[in-house]
Amino acid sequence: MLGELKALLGPRVLSGPEKRVYRYDAILVGPEPLAVVLPESREEVQALVRLARRFGLPLVPRGAGSGLSGGAVPEEGALVVAFTRMTRLELDPQGRTAWAEPGVTTARISEEARPFGLFYPPDPASWRTSTLGGNLGENAGGPLCFKYGVTGDYVLELEFVDAFGEVHRLGRQAYDLPGLLIGSEGTLGLITGVRVRLLPLPRYRATLMAAFPEVGALAAAVSQAIAEGAVPARLEFLDPTCVGAVEDYLGMGLPRGDALLLAETDGDDLEVVQEELSLVEETAASFGARVQKARDEKEAEALWRARRAVSPALGRIRPKRVNEDIAVPRSALPQVVREIQALGKAYGLIVAQFGHIGDGNLHPNILFDPGREPEEKVWELAHEIARVALRHGGVLSGEHGIGLMKKAFLAEAMDPDTLEALWAVKGALDPGGVFNPGKLLP
Ligand SMILES: Cc1cc2nc3c(=O)[nH]c(=O)nc-3n(C[C@H](O)[C@H](O)[C@H](O)COP(=O)(O)OP(=O)(O)OC[C@H]3O[C@@H](n4cnc5c(N)ncnc54)[C@H](O)[C@@H]3O)c2cc1C
């Protein structure tokens, strides 16, 4: 079988020690795959699927491996299909669209669209490395998603190879089949191309930072500001642990001990942009926050640098972390952030919370040292955090997906009939169970 693979892709089949690198995503490690293949065209992907079908080999699609739920982590004996060589990107500035192969990195679309006054809004914090295929697999979001929506909201057409090796290029009229593949975590087909919508760049932006003495007050202010009609482009929060970590890392004069809200409004009418920011400012002040508006682009950029530094900064506190990802109704935010804080204390583990709070999307990060803190306890706490979200009418994943990490929790989040319906969809599209087996569905 390896011989046939090599005849097909030559040196783009990795079966030596280098395949070990593909055991990981950004949170979990799996066994070594049988081999890793690096296709360069949809025709090669078709041939791969047919070959895998013949030999009964599982296929694990992979982009950059920056996923945070184990979606691209292989199982024993699987063939990893890494899409990082499929990187063709064609812009149609007049039609305000772009056609991208799955290995195109997220940031590249906006970079290439900028000279035409356009941008591609979905902006996961990993956007310099994450790929369109992975973004589609997880239906990735990012800071801009509160106002602009997530990956799936920008898909006009999707091309994928099905379990029989056939290519389909589908729009979203009639049955929304692309919608079924978006967020399916590589379990229904292999995405080989996508046409996305681009938007004109807004002319104005305004940014503020609000420092709250307590996390719950911050969450309550966000919920109220949005209820009153504020639609900021970005609404991000950092709890005091994150603020302290970023301050230790960058030393930029952030208020230690406070929880921070960063808000940005944007649009083509300066007056409206400033009015919207004032609405956030007044609401934050009424909840006891000290507000500081960025005076220019440079100050605004410094604030967003603080947000981007959260991940590396937390990595300096403990060597390992589990990055949880829940989404809850905004009205439940104050209670949820407080309950998670209390859980961290009860377990004697550091839990740092940040996230796209405008969407009710929180990333409680459990920081730990495997030498001192048993990993089972960490996963138990992660499970408890997921239960907090479910108790408050939320969902298990805001944007990172279910993958391997949350598969066991899914049965608690869904009734058996819904789960059965999902298995029926999987059975209809992937009857032999070739695509990413063992992921997503319990
Ligand atoms: C520091 C950091 C910050 C992050 N910030 C965010 C954030 O703000 N928002 C957010 O949503 N996520 C975030 N993530 C998570 C991650 O970057 C996203 O889930 C991203 O979409 C994964 O892209 P990838 O190319 O790395 O995909 P991978 O991890 O390689 O794969 C992800 C899933 O997609 C499937 N897949 C990949 N390619 C294909 C294909 N061609 N066809 C079918 N299925 C495919 C895989 O099987 C897997 O299930 C962050 C991660 C890190 C490490």
PDBQT file of the ligand as one rigid body, heavy atoms in Angstrom, charges set to zero:
ROOT
HETATM    1  C1  LIG A 501      -2.682  30.599  19.935  1.00  0.00    +0.000 C 
HETATM    2  C2  LIG A 501      -3.963  30.097  19.337  1.00  0.00    +0.000 A 
HETATM    3  C3  LIG A 501      -5.029  30.966  19.203  1.00  0.00    +0.000 A 
HETATM    4  C4  LIG A 501      -6.241  30.526  18.643  1.00  0.00    +0.000 A 
HETATM    5  N1  LIG A 501      -7.248  31.416  18.499  1.00  0.00    +0.000 NA
HETATM    6  C5  LIG A 501      -8.422  31.018  17.940  1.00  0.00    +0.000 A 
HETATM    7  C6  LIG A 501      -9.495  31.954  17.767  1.00  0.00    +0.000 A 
HETATM    8  O1  LIG A 501      -9.400  33.137  18.092  1.00  0.00    +0.000 OA
HETATM    9  N2  LIG A 501     -10.626  31.481  17.193  1.00  0.00    +0.000 N 
HETATM   10  C7  LIG A 501     -10.769  30.181  16.793  1.00  0.00    +0.000 A 
HETATM   11  O2  LIG A 501     -11.822  29.823  16.266  1.00  0.00    +0.000 OA
HETATM   12  N3  LIG A 501      -9.766  29.282  16.961  1.00  0.00    +0.000 NA
HETATM   13  C8  LIG A 501      -8.607  29.666  17.504  1.00  0.00    +0.000 A 
HETATM   14  N4  LIG A 501      -7.586  28.759  17.666  1.00  0.00    +0.000 N 
HETATM   15  C9  LIG A 501      -7.784  27.345  17.279  1.00  0.00    +0.000 C 
HETATM   16  C10 LIG A 501      -7.325  26.989  15.832  1.00  0.00    +0.000 C 
HETATM   17  O3  LIG A 501      -6.306  27.842  15.385  1.00  0.00    +0.000 OA
HETATM   18  C11 LIG A 501      -8.513  27.026  14.867  1.00  0.00    +0.000 C 
HETATM   19  O4  LIG A 501      -9.413  25.981  15.188  1.00  0.00    +0.000 OA
HETATM   20  C12 LIG A 501      -8.133  26.881  13.392  1.00  0.00    +0.000 C 
HETATM   21  O5  LIG A 501      -9.297  27.006  12.613  1.00  0.00    +0.000 OA
HETATM   22  C13 LIG A 501      -7.448  25.557  13.073  1.00  0.00    +0.000 C 
HETATM   23  O6  LIG A 501      -6.849  25.669  11.785  1.00  0.00    +0.000 OA
HETATM   24  P1  LIG A 501      -5.698  24.647  11.352  1.00  0.00    +0.000 P 
HETATM   25  O7  LIG A 501      -5.364  24.933   9.941  1.00  0.00    +0.000 OA
HETATM   26  O8  LIG A 501      -4.592  24.685  12.312  1.00  0.00    +0.000 OA
HETATM   27  O9  LIG A 501      -6.520  23.277  11.431  1.00  0.00    +0.000 OA
HETATM   28  P2  LIG A 501      -6.112  21.873  12.082  1.00  0.00    +0.000 P 
HETATM   29  O10 LIG A 501      -5.903  22.013  13.555  1.00  0.00    +0.000 OA
HETATM   30  O11 LIG A 501      -5.057  21.237  11.303  1.00  0.00    +0.000 OA
HETATM   31  O12 LIG A 501      -7.494  21.083  11.843  1.00  0.00    +0.000 OA
HETATM   32  C14 LIG A 501      -8.682  21.474  12.463  1.00  0.00    +0.000 C 
HETATM   33  C15 LIG A 501      -9.839  20.568  12.027  1.00  0.00    +0.000 C 
HETATM   34  O13 LIG A 501     -10.157  20.793  10.670  1.00  0.00    +0.000 OA
HETATM   35  C16 LIG A 501     -10.059  19.571   9.919  1.00  0.00    +0.000 C 
HETATM   36  N5  LIG A 501      -9.530  19.914   8.593  1.00  0.00    +0.000 N 
HETATM   37  C17 LIG A 501      -8.390  20.564   8.304  1.00  0.00    +0.000 A 
HETATM   38  N6  LIG A 501      -8.253  20.728   6.966  1.00  0.00    +0.000 NA
HETATM   39  C18 LIG A 501      -9.346  20.165   6.411  1.00  0.00    +0.000 A 
HETATM   40  C19 LIG A 501      -9.790  19.972   5.048  1.00  0.00    +0.000 A 
HETATM   41  N7  LIG A 501      -9.104  20.437   4.027  1.00  0.00    +0.000 N 
HETATM   42  N8  LIG A 501     -10.950  19.321   4.846  1.00  0.00    +0.000 NA
HETATM   43  C20 LIG A 501     -11.684  18.845   5.872  1.00  0.00    +0.000 A 
HETATM   44  N9  LIG A 501     -11.326  19.003   7.166  1.00  0.00    +0.000 NA
HETATM   45  C21 LIG A 501     -10.170  19.657   7.423  1.00  0.00    +0.000 A 
HETATM   46  C22 LIG A 501      -9.143  18.683  10.748  1.00  0.00    +0.000 C 
HETATM   47  O14 LIG A 501      -9.378  17.308  10.517  1.00  0.00    +0.000 OA
HETATM   48  C23 LIG A 501      -9.518  19.083  12.156  1.00  0.00    +0.000 C 
HETATM   49  O15 LIG A 501     -10.661  18.388  12.565  1.00  0.00    +0.000 OA
HETATM   50  C24 LIG A 501      -6.373  29.171  18.228  1.00  0.00    +0.000 A 
HETATM   51  C25 LIG A 501      -5.285  28.298  18.353  1.00  0.00    +0.000 A 
HETATM   52  C26 LIG A 501      -4.101  28.746  18.900  1.00  0.00    +0.000 A 
HETATM   53  C27 LIG A 501      -2.960  27.778  19.025  1.00  0.00    +0.000 C 
ENDROOT
TORSDOF 0
